[in-house]
């Protein structure tokens, strides 16, 4: 990656401040190398944004799929509960009819 850093100008400023020329040149080269490795460029940020957007889209699709599966499972479970509840209603109704019949037979005889 390249950044706008004028090593020659930086070395001249160091030399003007009293730093020996060879040391000033070396410092400017090292600083340029460090900045080149640590400073993010527009291209780096654009690539990162594309990668994060793609990852977010993939996670969104996976989440939608998971929600749909959970909804289907919940719907299936609710259907089973309704089926069991209907069976219990019929059993309770039958027991009530039998108990009423027994009670009537006992009181009417």
C-alpha positions in Angstrom: 0.0 0.0 0.0 1.2 3.5 -0.7 0.6 6.6 1.2 1.4 10.3 0.5 4.6 10.7 2.6 7.5 12.7 1.3 10.6 11.0 2.7 13.0 13.5 1.2 11.2 16.5 2.7 11.1 14.8 6.1 14.8 13.9 6.0 15.6 17.6 5.1 13.5 18.8 8.0 15.3 16.4 10.4 18.7 17.5 9.0 17.7 21.2 9.4 16.8 20.4 13.0 20.4 19.1 13.6 20.1 15.4 12.8 23.0 14.0 10.7 22.0 13.4 7.1 22.5 9.6 7.1 20.4 9.3 10.3 17.7 11.6 8.9 17.5 9.6 5.7 17.3 6.3 7.6 14.6 7.7 10.0 12.5 8.9 7.1 12.7 5.5 5.3 11.8 3.6 8.5 8.9 6.0 9.2 7.6 5.6 5.6 7.8 1.8 6.0 5.9 1.9 9.4 3.3 4.2 8.0 2.9 2.1 5.0 2.1 -0.9 7.2 -0.1 0.7 9.8 -2.1 3.3 7.9 -5.4 2.2 6.3 -6.0 3.5 2.8 -9.3 4.1 1.1 -8.8 0.8 -0.8 -8.2 -1.1 2.4 -11.4 0.3 4.0 -13.4 -0.3 0.8 -12.3 -4.0 0.8 -13.1 -4.3 4.5 -16.5 -2.8 3.9 -17.2 -5.3 1.1 -16.1 -8.2 3.2 -18.2 -7.1 6.2 -21.3 -6.5 3.9 -20.9 -9.9 2.4 -20.6 -11.5 5.9 -23.6 -9.6 7.1 -25.7 -10.7 4.1 -24.7 -14.3 4.7 -25.6 -14.1 8.4 -28.9 -12.4 7.5 -29.8 -15.2 5.1 -28.7 -17.9 7.7 -30.7 -16.2 10.4 -33.8 -16.0 8.2 -33.5 -19.7 7.5 -33.1 -20.5 11.2 -36.2 -18.4 12.1 -38.2 -20.2 9.4 -37.1 -23.6 10.8 -38.0 -22.6 14.3 -41.4 -21.3 13.1 -42.1 -24.6 11.4 -41.0 -26.6 14.4 -43.2 -24.4 16.7 -46.1 -24.8 14.3 -45.7 -28.6 14.4 -45.5 -28.6 18.2 -48.6 -26.5 18.5 -50.4 -28.9 16.2 -49.4 -31.8 18.5 -50.6 -30.0 21.6 -53.9 -29.2 19.9 -54.3 -32.9 19.0 -53.6 -34.0 22.5 -55.9 -31.3 23.9 -58.8 -32.5 21.6 -58.2 -36.1 22.8 -58.3 -34.9 26.5 -61.5 -33.0 25.8 -63.2 -36.1 24.4 -61.9 -38.3 27.2 -63.2 -35.8 29.8 -66.5 -35.5 28.1 -66.9 -39.3 28.0 -66.0 -39.6 31.7 -68.6 -36.9 32.6 -71.3 -38.7 30.6 -70.5 -42.0 32.3 -70.4 -40.4 35.7 -73.8 -38.6 35.1 -75.3 -41.9 33.9 -74.0 -43.7 37.0 -75.4 -40.9 39.3 -78.8 -41.0 37.6 -79.0 -44.7 37.8 -78.2 -44.6 41.5 -80.7 -41.8 42.3 -83.5 -43.0 40.1 -83.6 -46.6 41.4 
